Amino acid sequence: MNHEWLRLTDQQRELILRYQASIPVKLSQLAKELGLKVVASTLSPGISGEIRPSPNGYVINVNRHDSSRRQRFTVAHEIAHYLLHRSQIGNGISDDVLYRSSLSDWREAEANRLAAEILLPRAAIEEKRALLHDLDPELIADALATEFEVSEVAMKIRLGLS
């Protein structure tokens, strides 16, 4: 587990673990249980997502023009901002396509690492990877990316291939 995971409350970790019991992780349901509304929106060019306060909590807007796999990582990234940086959201945080925002780079890195922990649970990856052990690593990454509904790049990073 990474440092960001350890910063979560026991209740937050238990909630995420419950959603990680099925792959792919049901991010919209997780967000809803956290009190976050997820909306596919047309965002400014170069913006993948944002989290903003709303009258009923917080809303995550994801760029509807991004691929579904990209949108999933964006939702996980914004959930991570909510869990780790809620006191710093202010009027909102917009993340560009490289997941940079007005927050410092270290906060963006934290959100990326927690997003990966949420979307790509290590135990599930290792279990499924073991079933594909006789395949080429590139094919394993592609198969797991499809199953977890993430980009091949994200899966390769998680598998230590990039």
C-alpha positions in Angstrom: 0.0 0.0 0.0 1.2 3.5 -0.7 1.4 6.5 1.6 -1.8 8.0 0.3 -3.8 4.8 1.0 -2.5 4.9 4.6 -3.7 8.5 5.0 -7.3 7.4 4.4 -9.6 6.7 7.3 -10.4 3.1 8.1 -14.0 3.8 6.9 -12.8 5.2 3.6 -10.4 2.2 3.0 -13.2 -0.3 3.9 -15.6 1.4 1.4 -13.0 1.3 -1.4 -12.1 -2.3 -0.6 -15.8 -3.2 -0.9 -16.0 -1.7 -4.4 -12.7 -3.4 -5.4 -14.3 -6.8 -4.7 -15.6 -6.7 -8.3 -13.5 -5.8 -11.3 -13.7 -3.3 -13.0 -14.2 -1.1 -9.9 -17.6 0.6 -10.0 -16.4 4.1 -9.7 -19.7 5.9 -10.2 -21.2 3.9 -7.4 -18.2 4.6 -5.2 -18.4 8.3 -5.9 -22.1 8.3 -5.1 -21.5 6.6 -1.8 -18.9 9.2 -1.0 -21.5 11.9 -1.7 -20.0 12.9 -5.1 -22.0 13.4 -8.2 -20.3 12.4 -11.5 -21.3 14.3 -14.7 -20.0 13.9 -18.2 -19.5 17.4 -19.5 -18.0 19.4 -22.3 -15.0 20.9 -20.7 -12.5 23.4 -22.0 -9.9 22.0 -24.5 -7.1 20.2 -22.6 -9.2 19.7 -19.4 -9.9 16.1 -18.5 -11.8 16.7 -15.3 -12.6 18.9 -12.3 -14.1 18.7 -8.9 -16.2 21.6 -7.5 -18.4 22.2 -4.5 -22.1 22.1 -5.2 -25.1 22.9 -3.1 -25.4 19.2 -2.2 -21.8 18.3 -1.7 -19.3 18.0 -4.6 -19.6 17.3 -8.3 -17.0 15.7 -10.5 -17.1 16.8 -14.1 -15.3 14.6 -16.7 -14.6 15.5 -20.2 -17.3 13.6 -22.3 -15.0 13.7 -25.3 -12.3 11.6 -23.6 -12.3 7.8 -24.0 -14.2 5.9 -21.4 -11.0 4.5 -20.0 -9.5 8.0 -19.7 -12.8 9.1 -18.0 -12.5 6.3 -15.4 -9.0 7.4 -14.4 -10.2 11.0 -14.2 -13.0 10.1 -11.9 -10.6 8.1 -9.7 -8.2 11.0 -9.7 -10.9 13.5 -8.7 -12.1 11.1 -6.0 -8.5 11.0 -4.7 -8.5 14.8 -4.6 -11.7 14.7 -2.6 -10.3 12.2 -0.1 -6.8 13.7 0.2 -7.2 17.4 -0.5 -10.8 18.3 0.3 -9.8 21.3 2.4 -7.9 22.7 -0.5 -10.6 22.3 -3.2 -11.9 25.8 -2.6 -14.1 26.8 -5.6 -12.8 23.9 -7.6 -9.9 22.1 -9.1 -9.5 21.5 -12.8 -7.1 19.0 -14.1 -5.5 19.1 -17.5 -4.8 16.1 -19.7 -1.6 15.5 -17.8 -3.5 15.7 -14.5 -2.0 19.0 -13.4 -4.0 21.7 -11.8 -3.6 24.8 -9.8 -2.5 22.6 -6.9 1.2 21.8 -6.6 2.7 18.9 -8.5 3.1 16.8 -5.3 -0.7 16.9 -4.7 -1.3 15.9 -8.3 1.2 13.0 -7.8 -0.7 12.0 -4.7 -4.0 12.0 -6.5 -2.5 9.9 -9.3 -1.1 7.3 -6.9 -4.4 7.0 -5.0 -6.3 6.8 -8.2 -4.2 3.9 -9.3 -4.7 2.2 -5.9 -8.5 2.6 -6.3 -8.7 1.5 -9.9 -6.0 -1.1 -9.9 -6.0 -3.1 -6.7 -2.7 -5.0 -6.4 -4.1 -8.3 -5.1 -6.6 -8.5 -8.0 -4.0 -7.7 -10.6 -1.6 -10.3 -9.3 -4.3 -12.9 -9.1 -5.4 -12.3 -12.7 -1.8 -11.9 -13.9 -0.9 -15.3 -12.5 -3.6 -16.8 -14.8 -1.9 -15.2 -17.8 1.7 -16.0 -16.8 2.5 -17.8 -20.0 1.8 -14.8 -22.2 4.1 -12.1 -23.3 4.1 -9.2 -20.8 2.7 -6.8 -23.5 -0.2 -9.1 -24.0 -0.8 -9.5 -20.3 -0.8 -5.7 -19.9 -3.3 -5.4 -22.8 -5.6 -8.1 -21.4 -5.6 -6.7 -17.9 -6.2 -3.2 -19.2 -9.3 -4.4 -20.9 -10.5 -6.3 -17.9 -9.9 -3.4 -15.5 -11.1 -0.8 -18.0 -8.0 1.3 -17.8 -5.5 2.5 -20.5 -2.7 0.2 -21.5 -0.3 2.9 -20.3 -1.8 2.9 -16.8 -1.7 -0.9 -16.6 1.9 -1.0 -17.8 2.9 1.5 -15.1 1.1 -0.6 -12.5 2.8 -3.8 -13.8 6.2 -2.1 -13.7 6.6 -2.4 -17.5 7.0 1.4 -18.1 
